[in-house]
Amino acid sequence: MGVSYPSGRITCGWTTLVSESAQPGSPQAGLLGALGALVSPPAGSGAPGGEQAGTGAPVGDDAAVLAASLRQPERFGHIYDLHFPGIYGYIASRLGPDEADDLTADTFIEAFRRRASFDPARGSVRPWLFGIATRLVAQHRRAEARRYRALARTPAEPDPGGHDDRVAARVSAQARRGPLLRALAGLSDDDRDVLLLIALGGLSYEEVAAALSIPPGTVASRLSRARRKVRGVLGAQTSPTDRPNGHGASHASH
């Protein structure tokens, strides 16, 4: 088939998964920025997820490509090329770049091996991949919480100076950095998964439900609870935006 699995990596004729040159930068900055925006979204930003798709790439035909890869394994390269940046960034933000190397490879190895079981009726390939990645991250829960606490204790980078508005924004972000990370470490595993699939993966409620095999109402209630807890740590007042576009109000009872 032209596919082998040396040293835990997946290597095909079309590419080698997890190459150094493909790694996005600054997962910590991405984590804090995405989490801060989700917890305190700009007015009128609407519901999280959906339109925030991780790569911005068209994914409408990825289910067909995955099906075609059963007959032509090399077609799986399109799935990898399309979804690698989002999966790698998600794992790197949660566990750091070193763990992300191996776990991103493992995600695509498992997806390749299980591609015959993919059910397009449950959604697109993207949430399916994020579900696999989340299950792999779940094997490192303690390491993830330790990482957030360690980052919270790390001194902020010195201010390089510059425009007053940019300096003020940087000071504000640095002040929120430790509390955000400590709050994230203190969330339950289930609530953290939902929060970060939306904040980092840009998944919609329905996509998170498909990724985790839970009802959309459970997604909404977990997200609402996680946002309240994080806001509480930040000392922010809970506002109606805790339930974007009415999702929370209609599903919180689940």
Secondary structure as the mmCIF struct_conf table of DSSP 4:
data_model
#
loop_
_struct_conf.conf_type_id
_struct_conf.id
_struct_conf.beg_label_comp_id
_struct_conf.beg_label_asym_id
_struct_conf.beg_label_seq_id
_struct_conf.end_label_comp_id
_struct_conf.end_label_asym_id
_struct_conf.end_label_seq_id
STRN STRN1 VAL A 3 SER A 4
HELX_RH_3T_P HELX_RH_3T_P1 PRO A 6 GLY A 8
STRN STRN2 THR A 11 CYS A 12
BEND BEND1 GLY A 13 TRP A 14
STRN STRN3 THR A 16 THR A 16
BEND BEND2 LEU A 17 VAL A 18
HELX_RH_3T_P HELX_RH_3T_P2 GLU A 20 ALA A 22
HELX_LH_PP_P HELX_LH_PP_P1 GLN A 23 PRO A 24
BEND BEND3 GLY A 25 GLY A 25
HELX_RH_AL_P HELX_RH_AL_P1 PRO A 27 VAL A 39
BEND BEND4 SER A 40 SER A 40
HELX_LH_PP_P HELX_LH_PP_P2 PRO A 41 PRO A 42
TURN_TY1_P TURN_TY1_P1 ALA A 43 GLY A 44
BEND BEND5 ALA A 47 GLY A 50
TURN_TY1_P TURN_TY1_P2 GLU A 51 GLN A 52
BEND BEND6 GLY A 54 THR A 55
TURN_TY1_P TURN_TY1_P3 GLY A 60 ASP A 61
HELX_RH_AL_P HELX_RH_AL_P2 ASP A 62 ALA A 68
TURN_TY1_P TURN_TY1_P4 SER A 69 ARG A 71
HELX_RH_3T_P HELX_RH_3T_P3 PRO A 73 ARG A 75
HELX_RH_AL_P HELX_RH_AL_P3 PHE A 76 LEU A 95
HELX_RH_AL_P HELX_RH_AL_P4 PRO A 97 ARG A 114
HELX_RH_3T_P HELX_RH_3T_P4 ARG A 115 SER A 117
HELX_RH_3T_P HELX_RH_3T_P5 PRO A 120 ARG A 122
HELX_RH_AL_P HELX_RH_AL_P5 VAL A 125 VAL A 137
HELX_RH_3T_P HELX_RH_3T_P6 ALA A 138 HIS A 140
HELX_RH_AL_P HELX_RH_AL_P6 ARG A 141 ARG A 153
BEND BEND7 THR A 154 THR A 154
HELX_LH_PP_P HELX_LH_PP_P3 PRO A 155 ASP A 159
HELX_RH_AL_P HELX_RH_AL_P7 ASP A 164 GLY A 186
BEND BEND8 LEU A 187 LEU A 187
HELX_RH_AL_P HELX_RH_AL_P8 ASP A 189 ALA A 199
TURN_TY1_P TURN_TY1_P5 LEU A 200 GLY A 201
HELX_RH_AL_P HELX_RH_AL_P9 TYR A 205 LEU A 212
TURN_TY1_P TURN_TY1_P6 SER A 213 SER A 213
HELX_RH_AL_P HELX_RH_AL_P10 PRO A 216 LEU A 234
TURN_TY1_P TURN_TY1_P7 GLY A 235 GLY A 235
HELX_LH_PP_P HELX_LH_PP_P4 ALA A 236 THR A 238
HELX_RH_3T_P HELX_RH_3T_P7 PRO A 240 ASP A 242
BEND BEND9 ARG A 243 ARG A 243
HELX_RH_3T_P HELX_RH_3T_P8 PRO A 244 GLY A 246
HELX_RH_AL_P HELX_RH_AL_P11 HIS A 247 HIS A 251
TURN_TY1_P TURN_TY1_P8 ALA A 252 SER A 253
#
